[in-house]
Amino acid sequence: MVSTTTAVLALVLGIASQCRAGGPADLVIHSRGGNVTTSIMYGLMHEDINNSGDGGIYAELISNRAFQGSAEFPSSLESWSAVNNATLTLKKLNTPLSAALPNSLNVAAGTGTKKGAKVGFANAGYWGMDVRVQNYTGSFFVRGGFEGAFTASLQSAITGEVFGSVEVPGTQSVKDGWVQRNFTLVPRRAAGSSNNTFAVTFDAAGIREGSSLDFNLISLFPPTYKNRPNGMRIDIMEALAKLNPKFLRLPGGNMLEGNTIDTYWKWNETIGPLKNRPGMAGVWKYQLTTGMGLVEYMHWCDDLNLEPIVAVWAGLSLDGAYTPQSEIHTVVQYALDELEFLTGAATTKWGGVRASILGHDRPWRVKYVEIGNEDWLAGRPTAFDSYKQYRFQAFQSAFANKYPDIQIIASPSVFDNMVIPAPAAGDYHPYLTPDEFVAQFSRFDRLGAGNLTFIGEAATVHANGGKGWDGNLMPNPWWAGSVAEAIFLLGAERNSDRIIGATYAPGLRNLNRWQWGMTLMQHAADPALTTLSTSWYLLGNHVITKTLPVSHSSKAFSIGPLYYVAGTGEKGTSIVKLAVYNATEPVQVSLQFEAGYRHDAKAKGARGTLTVLTGPKDPYAVNDPFTRVNVVNETISKLTADEKGLFKFSLPPLSVAVFETGGEREGGR
């Protein structure tokens, strides 16, 4: 997709009815005034929806690796199959691998197994596995007396061809004890598709006591981003890095709350060795491993140089249950413990746990904490009342006392019928139609100095005129919706002294199972299917650090169909971001930089770069991961100011553009 990128969210200043084909836009960028902007304007959020964690950015290849289950999603042998007529049984042993992982796989030779044949089990992965010539790091736990060796292999699920295998010593396996086996597997050649499986086999004649062996926590990782153990998928992380994001909201979304008051995202059950992580019932119709836990989120921040925006559970679940006032102190303390784990010295209780588990003596820095997630959501008014009456107040008071330098963010915003008590910020989550986003271009102009706002989720989800949720969401981001999101973002950037940052949501989806189609990126086992959506933009790669006032030379001009914001960049350049929506013909634009401007960009011969994103004539065009057709075109042009110091260009309907100049001139400075 587009090579220079960041997420396009959504917010809007002008009114859709004003978006008409108008006259030329002669814009004057003034040298004085404006505001210093947020340092983290664009970022990311993540919750495990659409198999975006397990089966997505989390690089583990084995599906259902530890037979985790819950009341909602009982433990099973899903994704597992027998090799050579072996008998596979799910068992809950008296001596489990751990209290967190009570279920395991029992493997015995079947009645029809030929003497001398190796038996075992195979895993289908998350709808396949990518196999290429590289190191795969694997392990499994085994229980039972055994002499001999295990064979770990990667092979075609269609032909059975083995691409690579390795012998794993089986000595020291004992009847009543669990032993971990580690191995490195390097295929001899790459597979032609991702329709592959991983298998572990052994000679059943080597079983010394009883007639079967027990297995658990069977894991296989390809190389990971920055070689992190238990790390992230390289292709997805590299694509996200191109956005130039500045923060990660973690864990974002409904996953934090859980389906019931007892099944929320428990941070302390997502840290430490994988054998001590029980997983959780996901809120998007599948069980979660929590292999990507709190520490892995922080490593994600470390590796992409992101500011963590840590969401803490606020005593609410998706079924509307909430913690009574008499017990809220326990929920607050749980959040304070989480912050101590992240930021406390090794001499503190939870800082000591961090240091002992991770060898991570150096605390992380956390500047932002969000209290809950969408506590305003319709359908649970009593729960929202509890948030306004005592839950949020309890958190704000406790954090002000122990962590006074942390910026607290309430999960509702001032647009959700809640007065956000300063100095806290609010969190705004618009999911709208294109016209509605464009109509909100000026929404943040009305924010007061005390109404600091975070845009923790946003996306166009319905075509104009659409509404509702069940079955009524658009299946993919589409170009016209993405342009409207860009206009919303320009409105946010105009007021970024009152905006903490903005992020699209959800970020990722697996093409084999998803609950929400509007995402920044699609992926599957085959990295060739990793596809950036039309809402993958260049705005974050042209960071404005200080806005500048913009006026129009004609008093008759009004906002729409052209929307814009101007300012100075990180490297002292001059930046103007523009978008055209609901125009019937190209918009003629001229940019004039006021006299006295620091780059003297008004002078004849000054030069600049114009980057324009356009789509096809069909406003509903999407980027198709299967045909690999990218409908977004990027055009980069070098412009030179005319004799009056004007930069002139034309923008077509439904386009997004960035003009940047450092004041360079023809023939040098």
C-alpha positions in Angstrom: 0.0 0.0 0.0 1.2 3.5 0.6 4.9 3.7 1.5 4.6 6.7 3.8 1.9 6.1 6.3 -0.2 6.5 9.4 -3.7 5.6 10.5 -6.5 7.7 9.3 -9.1 8.0 12.0 -12.1 10.3 11.9 -13.3 13.6 13.1 -14.6 16.5 11.2 -15.1 20.3 11.2 -17.2 21.3 8.3 -20.8 20.5 7.5 -21.4 17.9 4.8 -23.9 20.2 3.1 -21.1 22.8 2.7 -18.9 20.3 0.8 -19.6 21.4 -2.7 -17.6 22.2 -5.7 -16.3 25.7 -4.9 -14.0 28.3 -6.3 -10.2 28.4 -6.0 -8.8 28.0 -2.5 -6.2 30.8 -2.0 -4.8 30.0 1.5 -2.5 32.2 3.5 -0.4 30.6 6.2 0.4 33.1 8.9 3.7 33.2 10.7 2.3 34.1 14.1 -0.3 32.5 16.4 -1.3 28.8 16.6 -0.6 26.3 19.3 2.1 23.9 20.4 0.7 20.4 19.5 0.6 17.1 21.3 3.8 15.1 20.9 1.8 11.8 20.3 -0.8 12.8 17.7 -1.1 9.4 16.0 -0.8 6.0 17.5 -2.1 2.5 17.8 -4.5 0.5 20.0 -4.8 -3.2 20.4 -7.3 -5.7 21.7 -7.6 -9.3 20.6 -10.4 -9.1 18.2 -10.4 -10.7 14.7 -7.6 -13.1 15.9 -5.4 -10.0 15.7 -3.3 -11.2 18.7 -3.5 -15.0 18.8 -3.2 -15.9 15.1 -2.1 -12.3 14.3 0.6 -10.1 15.5 1.6 -12.6 18.3 4.0 -14.8 16.3 3.1 -18.2 17.9 2.2 -20.7 15.1 0.5 -23.4 17.2 -3.2 -23.0 17.7 -4.6 -24.2 21.0 -1.1 -24.9 22.2 -2.0 -25.5 25.9 -5.6 -26.7 25.7 -6.8 -23.6 27.6 -10.5 -23.3 28.2 -13.2 -21.5 30.2 -16.9 -21.8 31.0 -17.7 -20.0 27.8 -15.1 -21.8 25.6 -14.4 -25.3 27.1 -11.0 -26.9 26.6 -10.9 -29.0 23.5 -8.6 -30.7 20.9 -9.5 -28.1 18.2 -6.7 -27.7 15.7 -5.1 -31.1 16.7 -5.2 -34.3 14.7 -3.7 -37.8 15.1 -0.7 -39.1 13.2 -0.6 -42.8 12.1 -3.8 -43.7 13.9 -2.7 -42.5 17.3 -5.3 -42.1 20.0 -5.6 -38.5 21.2 -7.4 -37.8 24.5 -7.9 -34.5 26.4 -7.1 -35.2 30.0 -7.2 -33.3 33.3 -4.4 -35.0 35.3 -3.9 -35.2 39.0 -0.4 -33.9 38.2 -1.0 -31.2 35.6 1.8 -29.1 34.1 0.7 -26.2 36.3 -2.4 -24.9 38.1 -2.9 -22.5 35.2 -2.8 -25.2 32.6 -4.7 -28.2 34.0 -5.6 -29.9 30.7 -3.2 -31.8 28.5 -3.0 -34.1 25.5 -2.6 -37.8 26.0 -1.1 -39.7 23.1 -1.2 -43.5 22.7 -0.7 -45.9 19.9 -4.0 -46.8 18.2 -5.4 -50.3 17.7 -4.5 -50.1 14.0 -1.0 -48.7 14.4 1.6 -50.8 12.7 4.6 -52.1 14.8 7.5 -49.8 14.4 5.5 -46.9 13.0 5.9 -43.5 14.6 2.7 -42.1 16.2 2.0 -38.6 17.4 0.0 -35.5 16.7 -0.2 -32.6 14.2 -1.4 -29.0 14.6 -3.0 -27.0 11.8 -1.9 -23.7 13.1 -4.0 -20.6 12.8 -5.5 -21.6 9.4 -2.1 -22.8 8.2 1.6 -22.0 8.8 4.2 -20.1 6.7 7.2 -22.3 6.0 10.4 -21.0 4.7 14.1 -21.6 5.2 14.7 -20.0 8.5 15.1 -21.0 12.2 11.9 -22.1 14.0 12.2 -22.2 17.7 10.0 -24.8 19.4 9.4 -26.5 22.7 6.9 -28.9 24.4 6.4 -30.4 27.8 6.1 -34.2 28.0 5.2 -36.5 30.9 5.7 -40.3 31.1 8.6 -42.7 31.1 10.2 -42.8 27.6 13.4 -43.8 25.9 14.2 -42.7 22.4 13.7 -39.5 20.4 10.8 -37.3 19.3 10.7 -35.9 15.7 9.4 -32.4 15.2 8.5 -31.5 11.6 6.8 -29.1 9.3 5.0 -30.6 6.3 2.4 -30.0 3.7 -1.2 -30.6 4.8 -2.1 -31.5 1.2 0.7 -33.9 0.1 2.4 -34.8 3.3 5.8 -33.6 2.0 8.1 -32.9 4.9 9.9 -29.5 4.5 12.1 -30.0 7.5 12.4 -32.0 10.7 14.6 -32.4 13.7 15.2 -35.1 16.2 14.5 -34.0 19.8 16.1 -36.2 22.5 13.6 -37.9 24.7 15.9 -39.2 27.5 15.1 -38.2 31.1 11.4 -38.3 30.4 9.8 -39.6 33.6 6.5 -41.1 34.6 5.2 -38.5 37.1 7.2 -35.4 36.1 6.9 -32.9 33.3 10.1 -32.2 31.3 10.4 -29.5 28.7 12.0 -30.3 25.3 13.5 -27.4 23.3 14.5 -27.6 19.7 15.4 -25.5 16.6 13.9 -26.6 13.3 15.3 -25.4 9.9 13.3 -26.4 6.8 15.3 -27.6 3.8 13.1 -25.6 1.5 10.2 -23.2 1.6 6.6 -24.4 1.1 4.6 -23.2 -1.9 1.6 -22.2 0.2 0.7 -21.8 3.9 -1.4 -24.9 3.9 1.0 -26.7 6.3 1.1 -28.4 9.7 3.5 -29.0 12.5 3.8 -32.5 14.0 5.5 -34.3 16.8 6.0 -38.1 16.5 7.7 -40.9 18.4 8.1 -44.6 18.5 5.4 -45.9 20.9 7.7 -48.9 21.7 9.9 -46.4 23.6 7.2 -45.9 26.3 8.6 -47.5 29.4 5.7 -47.2 31.9 2.1 -47.4 30.8 1.0 -47.1 27.2 0.9 -43.4 26.6 2.6 -40.0 27.0 1.1 -36.6 28.0 2.0 -33.4 26.3 1.3 -29.7 27.0 2.3 -26.2 26.0 3.5 -27.2 22.5 5.0 -24.1 20.9 6.6 -23.0 17.7 7.8 -19.6 16.8 9.3 -18.2 13.5 11.9 -15.4 13.8 10.3 -12.5 15.7 10.5 -8.8 15.5 13.9 -7.7 17.0 14.4 -11.4 18.0 12.1 -11.1 21.0 11.4 -14.5 22.7 7.6 -14.9 22.8 7.6 -12.0 20.3 5.7 -10.4 17.5 5.3 -11.2 13.8 7.9 -9.4 11.7 5.8 -8.4 8.7 3.0 -6.9 10.8 5.3 -5.0 13.1 7.3 -3.6 10.2 4.1 -2.4 8.5 3.0 -0.7 11.8 6.4 0.9 12.2 5.8 2.6 8.8 2.9 4.5 10.3 5.3 6.4 12.5 3.0 5.8 15.5 3.7 7.6 18.8 1.7 5.6 21.3 0.0 2.3 22.0 -3.3 2.1 23.9 -3.1 -1.2 25.8 -5.1 -3.4 26.2 -7.6 -1.5 24.2 -11.3 -2.2 23.8 -13.8 -4.6 25.4 -11.2 -7.2 26.1 -10.2 -5.2 29.2 -13.7 -5.5 30.7 -14.4 -9.2 30.0 -17.7 -10.8 29.5 -18.5 -11.1 33.2 -17.4 -9.4 36.4 -15.0 -12.3 37.1 -13.5 -12.7 33.6 -11.9 -9.3 33.0 -8.3 -9.0 31.6 -6.3 -9.8 34.7 -2.8 -8.3 34.1 -1.2 -10.4 36.8 -2.2 -13.6 35.0 -0.6 -12.4 31.7 3.0 -12.1 33.1 5.7 -14.6 33.8 6.3 -18.0 32.2 3.7 -19.2 29.7 3.0 -22.3 31.8 1.6 -19.9 34.5 -0.8 -18.1 32.2 -4.3 -19.6 32.3 -5.7 -17.5 29.4 -9.1 -15.9 29.4 -12.5 -16.1 27.7 -12.3 -13.6 24.9 -15.1 -11.2 24.4 -15.1 -11.8 20.6 -16.2 -15.4 20.6 -12.9 -17.3 21.1 -10.5 -18.2 23.9 -7.4 -16.2 24.4 -4.0 -17.6 25.4 -2.7 -14.3 26.9 0.7 -15.2 25.5 0.7 -11.6 24.5 0.4 -10.1 27.9 1.3 -7.0 29.8 5.0 -7.4 29.4 4.7 -8.2 25.7 2.7 -5.0 25.2 5.4 -3.0 26.9 8.1 -4.7 24.7 5.9 -3.6 21.7 6.2 -0.1 23.0 9.9 -0.4 23.5 10.5 -1.8 20.0 8.6 0.9 18.2 9.4 3.7 20.6 5.8 4.1 21.6 4.3 5.9 24.6 2.2 3.4 26.5 -1.3 4.4 27.3 -2.2 1.8 29.9 -5.9 1.0 30.4 -6.7 -0.4 33.9 -9.8 -2.3 34.7 -12.4 -0.1 36.4 -14.8 -2.7 37.9 -17.2 -3.1 35.0 -18.0 -6.1 32.7 -19.7 -6.2 29.4 -22.8 -7.8 30.9 -23.4 -4.6 32.8 -22.3 -5.8 36.2 -20.1 -3.4 38.2 -18.3 -3.3 41.5 -20.3 -1.8 44.3 -19.0 1.3 46.1 -18.2 -0.7 49.2 -15.7 -2.9 47.3 -14.2 -0.4 44.8 -11.1 0.1 46.9 -10.0 -3.4 46.0 -10.3 -2.7 42.2 -8.4 0.6 42.7 -5.6 -1.2 44.6 -5.4 -3.8 41.8 -4.7 -1.0 39.3 -2.2 0.6 41.6 -0.4 -2.7 41.8 -0.2 -2.9 38.1 1.4 0.5 37.9 3.9 -0.5 40.6 4.7 -3.6 38.6 5.5 -1.4 35.6 7.1 1.6 37.2 8.1 0.7 40.7 11.7 0.2 41.9 12.9 -3.4 42.3 12.7 -2.8 46.1 8.9 -2.4 45.9 6.6 -5.5 46.1 5.4 -5.5 42.5 8.6 -3.9 41.1 10.4 -6.8 42.8 8.1 -9.3 41.0 9.0 -7.6 37.7 12.7 -7.7 38.4 12.6 -11.4 39.5 10.4 -12.7 36.7 12.0 -10.7 33.9 15.3 -9.7 35.2 14.0 -6.3 34.3 15.4 -4.1 37.0 14.8 -0.9 35.1 11.2 0.3 35.5 9.2 1.4 32.5 7.9 5.0 32.3 4.1 5.4 32.1 2.8 8.9 31.5 -0.9 8.0 30.7 -3.4 5.8 32.4 -7.0 5.3 31.2 -9.6 4.3 33.7 -11.8 1.6 32.1 -13.2 1.3 28.6 -16.4 2.8 27.3 -18.2 3.0 30.7 -20.7 5.3 29.0 -21.9 2.6 26.5 -25.6 2.6 25.9 -27.6 -0.2 27.5 -26.1 0.0 30.9 -27.1 3.4 32.3 -26.8 2.3 35.9 -23.2 1.2 35.4 -22.4 4.6 33.8 -24.0 6.3 36.8 -21.7 4.3 39.1 -18.7 5.4 37.0 -19.7 9.1 37.4 -20.7 8.9 41.0 -17.9 6.9 42.6 -15.8 4.6 40.4 -13.9 7.2 38.5 -13.6 9.5 41.5 -12.0 6.6 43.5 -9.4 6.0 40.8 -8.6 9.7 40.2 -8.1 10.4 43.9 -5.8 7.3 44.4 -3.7 8.1 41.4 -3.4 11.7 42.2 -2.0 10.7 45.6 0.4 8.0 44.5 1.2 8.9 40.8 0.5 12.7 40.6 2.5 13.1 37.4 0.5 10.5 35.4 -2.2 11.9 33.0 -5.5 10.2 33.9 -8.0 9.6 31.1 -11.6 8.9 31.8 -13.2 6.3 29.4 -16.1 8.6 28.5 -15.5 12.1 27.0 -17.3 15.4 27.3 -19.3 14.3 24.2 -20.7 11.3 26.2 -22.7 13.3 28.7 -20.0 13.4 31.4 -18.3 16.3 33.0 -14.7 15.2 33.1 -13.1 16.7 36.3 -9.8 18.4 35.5 -7.0 17.7 35.1 -8.3 14.4 33.7 -8.9 13.9 30.0 -11.8 12.1 28.3 -11.8 9.4 25.6 -13.9 9.9 22.5 -14.9 6.9 20.3 -16.7 8.0 17.1 -17.8 5.2 14.8 -19.7 7.1 12.1 -20.6 7.5 8.4 -18.4 9.6 6.1 -20.8 12.6 6.1 -20.9 12.5 9.9 -17.1 12.5 10.2 -16.9 15.4 7.8 -19.5 17.2 9.8 -17.3 16.9 12.9 -14.3 18.7 11.4 -14.9 21.7 13.7 -16.1 19.7 16.7 -12.8 20.2 18.6 -12.8 24.0 18.0 -15.4 24.1 20.8 -13.3 22.3 23.4 -12.3 24.5 26.3 -8.8 24.5 27.6 -9.9 22.2 30.4 -11.4 19.6 28.0 -8.3 17.6 27.1 -9.5 14.8 24.9 -8.1 11.4 23.7 -9.5 9.8 20.5 -8.9 6.2 21.6 -10.9 4.6 18.8 -12.5 5.8 15.6 -13.4 4.6 12.1 -16.0 5.0 9.4 -18.2 1.9 9.8 -21.4 2.7 7.8 -22.0 4.1 4.4 -23.9 7.4 4.4 -27.4 6.7 5.7 -26.4 3.5 7.4 -26.7 2.8 11.1 -26.8 -0.1 13.6 -24.3 -2.7 14.5 -25.4 -6.4 14.1 -24.8 -7.2 10.5 -24.8 -3.6 9.4 -21.1 -2.8 9.4 -19.3 -2.2 6.2 -17.2 -5.3 5.3 -14.0 -3.3 4.5 -12.6 0.2 4.8 -13.4 2.0 1.6 -11.8 5.0 -0.1 -14.5 7.7 0.4 -14.8 6.7 4.1 -11.0 6.9 4.5 -11.0 10.5 3.1 -13.7 11.4 5.6 -11.6 10.0 8.4 -8.7 12.1 7.2 -10.8 15.2 7.4 -11.8 14.3 10.9 -8.1 14.0 11.7 -7.3 17.4 10.2 -9.9 18.8 12.5 -8.2 17.1 15.5 -4.8 18.4 14.4 -6.1 21.9 14.2 -6.8 21.6 17.9 -4.0 19.3 19.0 -3.2 21.4 22.0 -6.4 19.9 23.4 -6.0 16.5 21.8 -3.7 13.9 23.4 -3.7 11.7 20.3 -5.9 9.6 17.9 -6.0 6.1 16.7 -8.0 3.9 14.3 -9.7 0.9 15.7 -9.6 -2.0 15.4 -6.1 -2.3 14.0 -5.9 -5.8 12.6 -8.0 -8.8 11.4 -7.3 -12.3 10.4 -8.8 -13.0 7.0 -10.0 -16.4 8.2 -12.1 -15.3 11.2 -13.2 -11.8 12.1 -15.9 -10.0 13.9 -15.2 -6.5 12.6 -14.1 -5.8 9.0 -13.1 -2.1 9.4 -9.4 -2.4 10.2 -6.1 -0.9 9.2 -4.6 -4.1 8.1 -5.6 -7.6 7.1 -3.4 -10.7 7.5 -3.3 -14.5 7.3 -0.7 -17.2 7.8 0.7 -16.3 4.4 2.6 -13.0 4.8 1.8 -12.3 1.1 -1.8 -11.7 2.2 -0.8 -8.9 4.7 -2.7 -6.0 3.2 -3.0 -2.4 4.2 -6.5 -0.9 3.9 -7.5 2.4 2.4 -7.4 3.9 5.8 -3.6 3.6 6.0 -2.3 7.1 5.4 0.7 9.4 5.4 -0.5 11.9 8.0 1.7 10.5 10.9 4.8 10.8 8.8 4.4 14.5 8.5 4.2 15.5 12.1 3.1 19.0 13.0 4.7 20.3 16.2 3.0 23.8 16.2 -0.1 24.8 14.3 -0.3 28.0 12.3 -3.4 30.1 11.5 -4.7 29.8 7.9 -6.9 32.4 6.3 -8.3 32.8 2.8 -7.8 35.7 0.5 -11.4 35.7 -0.5 -14.1 36.5 2.1 -16.6 34.4 0.1 -14.6 31.2 0.8 -16.0 28.7 3.2 -14.8 25.3 4.6 -15.6 22.5 2.2 -15.0 20.8 -0.2 -11.4 21.6 0.9 -10.3 21.0 4.5 -6.9 21.8 5.8 -4.5 22.4 8.7 -1.0 24.0 8.6 2.0 24.2 10.9 5.6 23.6 11.4 7.2 20.1 11.5 9.6 18.2 13.7 12.6 19.3 11.5 11.4 22.9 11.2 9.7 22.4 7.9 6.4 24.0 6.9 3.5 21.5 6.5 0.0 22.0 5.1 -2.3 18.9 5.1 -5.4 19.0 2.9 -8.3 16.8 1.9 -11.2 17.1 -0.6 -14.6 15.6 0.0 -17.9 15.8 -1.9 -16.5 17.9 -4.8 -17.6 17.4 -8.3 -14.5 18.8 -9.9 -10.8 19.4 -9.0 -10.1 22.1 -6.4 -7.5 24.7 -7.4 -5.2 25.5 -4.5 -2.6 28.2 -3.9 -0.5 28.5 -0.8 1.0 31.7 0.3 3.3 31.9 3.3 3.1 35.2 5.2 6.0 37.6 5.0 8.4 37.1 7.9 7.9 33.3 7.8 10.9 31.5 9.1 11.7 29.7 5.9 11.1 32.8 3.7 8.8 30.4 1.8 7.0 33.3 0.3 10.0 34.2 -1.9 10.1 33.4 -5.6 11.9 30.1 -6.3 11.1 28.4 -2.9 10.6 24.7 -3.4 8.3 22.1 -1.7 7.0 18.6 -2.1 3.4 17.7 -2.6 2.2 14.2 -1.9 -1.3 13.3 -3.0 -3.3 10.2 -2.4 -6.2 9.4 -4.7 -8.6 6.5 -5.3 -10.5 5.2 -8.3 -13.8 6.6 -9.6 -15.7 4.1 -7.4 -15.8 5.8 -4.0 -16.5 2.3 -2.4 -13.3 0.8 -3.8 -11.3 -1.3 -1.3 -7.8 -2.9 -1.1 -8.4 -6.6 -1.8 -5.9 -8.9 -0.1 -6.7 -11.8 -2.4 -6.2 -10.0 -5.7 -3.6 -7.7 -4.0 -5.0 -4.7 -5.8 -4.2 -1.5 -4.1 -6.7 1.1 -5.1 -4.9 4.1 -3.5 -2.5 5.9 -5.7 0.3 8.0 -4.3 1.8 10.9 -6.4 4.8 12.9 -5.3 5.6 16.2 -7.1 8.2 18.9 -6.6 6.7 22.4 -6.7 8.4 25.7 -7.1 6.9 29.0 -5.9 6.0 31.5 -8.7 7.1 35.1 -9.0 4.6 36.1 -6.3 5.8 33.3 -4.0 2.7 31.2 -4.4 2.7 27.4 -4.6 -0.2 26.4 -7.0 -1.6 23.0 -7.6 -4.9 21.1 -8.1 -6.5 18.4 -5.9 -9.0 16.0 -7.4 -12.3 15.0 -5.7 -11.8 12.5 -2.8 -8.1 13.1 -2.2 -5.8 13.6 0.7 -2.6 15.6 0.4 0.5 16.9 2.3 2.6 19.8 1.2 5.9 20.3 2.9 8.6 22.9 2.3 11.8 23.6 4.1 12.3 26.8 2.2 14.8 25.4 -0.3 15.0 27.3 -3.6 15.9 26.6 -7.2 19.7 26.7 -7.5 20.2 26.1 -3.8 19.6 28.1 -0.6 
